[in-house]
């Protein structure tokens, strides 16, 4: 997901991709999930256990990721952000974000559990999920993804995200200045070529000026296309990886 965001939508720099994968991918999946969510939910999930486990795991994962950003920024030597101020801003804002993400995650997992409890029971025991139809669950999740990416994305907040908010309140700017080095310029040019929907919208020429006298419409075709394209690409990659792993395990 993070790689697709960086390459197709210019969301996150290519040079920071490794850090993003570690902070947002490794820590939640390999630390928060197995050591927090799984022990809380257990082998017999319940509504309360799922809610509690999802919220605590989401908060912990984001707190670790946020602190990782602070440490990586400090050790990079490319920024003069004061450690104490930066960390005191990063942790609370991501605490709030973690609570919201935990509730949303709990809602999705609860839906799967109520619709097909055997899915969670089998995955809890690392058993293959087969022998039953999951069409209803898959159809419902696919419909939710289409509605979210195609319509609800219009109402996404234009406010800075957690990192931008913390950087702004630390330095007065939402983004740090890019160091004047060849590697940054090279990767920036690569990203400009691969990101055909930058910032989750259609490319707009610098010569095109928006008429400020006309109210901006909520309906944003570029955002809808970005949401749908991103969803399709992620689904295709997930299916390909799953098929490849299944084939590899079957050949043993």
N, C-alpha and C positions, 0 to 999 in steps of 0.2 A: 504494500500500500504506500509506504513512504517513498519507495523508488518511483512508483507511478506518479505520485504527487510531484516529485522533484522534476521528473523528465517531461511529463505531459502538461503540468500546470504551473511549473516554476514556483512551487510551494516548498521552500527549503532549498538551501544551496547544495550543490553536488559535493562540495568539499566537506560539508557538515553532515553528509548522508550517513556516514559511519556512526557518528555520535548520535544522530537521531534514531537510527536502528537500535543502538544499544539502550538509549534512554526510554524510547517508546515501544520497542519491540522485545528486547531481551529481558529487561527488568520486570515488566508486567507478566510476560509469558513464562519465564523460567524461574522467577522469584516469587512474585505476588500470587500467581495462580497455584503452583504446587504447594507452596509453604503457608499460604493464608486461605485462599478460597477453598481448596480441596479439603483441608482439615475441618473447616467450619461447616461446609455442606455435607461432607461425609458420603457414605455409600447410599444412604436413604435421604434424598433431598426433600425439603419441605419449603413452603412459601417463606417462612421466617428465616430459615437457614440460607436460602438463596439470596434474599434481600440483604441480610447481614454480611454474608460472605462477599457478595458483589461490591457492596459499598466499601467495606474495609479493604478489600483487595485493590479496588480502583484508587482509593485514597493513598494507600501505601505505594502502589506502583507509580502514581503521579508525583508523590513526595520524593521518592527515590530518583525519578527522572528529572525533576526540577533541581534537586541538589546536584545531580550529575552535570546538568548544564552549568551550574555555578562553578563547580570544580573544573570542568573542561575549559570554561572561559578563563578561569584563573591560571590554569597551567599552560594555556596556549601562549601566554605572554603577549598576545596581540591586543589586549584590551586593558584599560586602566579602571575598569569598574571596581568600586570598593567592595570587597568581599562581604563585609557585615551588612551593608545597606542592601546589596543585591540579594543576599540570601534571605533577609528579613522581608523582602518584597515577594520573592519567588515562592516561598513556601506557603504563605497564607492564601495567595490567589489560586494556587493549584490545589489547596485544600478544598476551596469552594467548588472548583471545577471537578475535583474528584468525587464529591458528593453527588453532583448532578450526573456525572457519567456512571457512577455506581447505581443510581436509581434506574437510569435508562437500561443499563446492562441487566439489572435484576428483572426488569419488565420483559426483556427479550428472552432471557433464560427461563423465566416463569412461564411464558407462553409455550415454549418448547416443552417444558416439563409437564404442563397441563395437557398439552396435545399428544405428546408422545413421551411419557416418562421413561420408557425403556432406553431412549437415546441417552439421557443423562446417567442412567444406571449402568449402561454398558461402557460409556466413556469413563465413568468413575472407576471402573474395574479394568480399564484399558482393553476392553473386549471389542471385537469388530462390530460395527453397527450395520447389521444386515438381517435379512429374514422378515422384514416388514416394510410396508409402504410409508414413505415420508412425503408423499406428494402434497398433502394439505399443508404441512409445515413449510415445505419449500415454496409452495405457491404463495402462501401468506407472507413469508419473508421477502420473496421477490417483489410482490406487490408493494410492500412497505418500502422497499429500497427504491422502487420506481417513483412512488409518490414523494418520498423524501428528497431524492436527487432531482426529480423533475419539477416539483412544485414547492415543497416546503423550503427548499434551498433559496427561494426568492426572499424569504424572511430572515435569512441568516444575518446576524449582527455584523455591522460594519466597524464595530469597536475593535480596538487592538486585542490580540489574544493574550494569554497569560504572560508569555515571554516578552512580547512587545510592551505590555503594560508595565512590567517590572523594569525593563530597560528605560522606558520613557520617564518613569518616576525616579530613576536613578540618575539619568543623564540629561533629561529634557528632550530626548529624541527617541523615536520608536525603533530605529535601527542604528547599529553601529556602522561607522565608516569602514568600507572595504579597503584592506591594505593594498597599496600600489605594488602588486607583485604579478609576475607573468602568469602564474598558475591560476590566480583568481580571474584574470582576464580571459584566459583560455577556457576555463570551465564555464564562465559566464556566457561566452559566445556559443559554446555547445548547448547550453541550456536554452538560449534564445532560439536555436534552430529546432530543438526537440519539443519545446513547449508550444504546441499549436493552439492551446487554450490558456494563455497566461492569466494568472489570477482568477481562474475559473470563469473565463469569458472570452468572447471573440477578440482578436487583435484589433486595436484601434490605432490608426495612423496619428502621429503627433500633429499632423496638419489639420486633423478633424477637430473642430471645436464644438463643444456641446452648447446648445442654446439654453442659457440659464433661465430664460424667461418662461420656458415650458417646464411644467412639473415632471419630475422623473417618474416613469412608470414602475410599478412594483414588478410587473412581468418582465423577466429577463431571459430571453431565449438562450443567450450565451451561458448563463448559469445552469439552465436546464440541460443543455447539451453536455456541459462539463460533468454534471452529476450523473447523467445517463452513460456517457462514454466511460467515465471513471468506474462506474459500477460494472459495466460489461467487461472492461479490461481486467478488473480484479477477479470477477467471476471466472473468466476464461483462464486466467493464470492459476487460480485455485483449483479449477477442474483439471488443468494440465498437470499440476504438481501432484494432486491426489491420484490421478491415473498413473503417473510415472512411479509413484511410491508403491501403489498397489501392484503394478506389473513387476517392480523390482522384488517385492516381498513374495510374489507368487512364483518367481523364478528360482527362489532358494530351495 
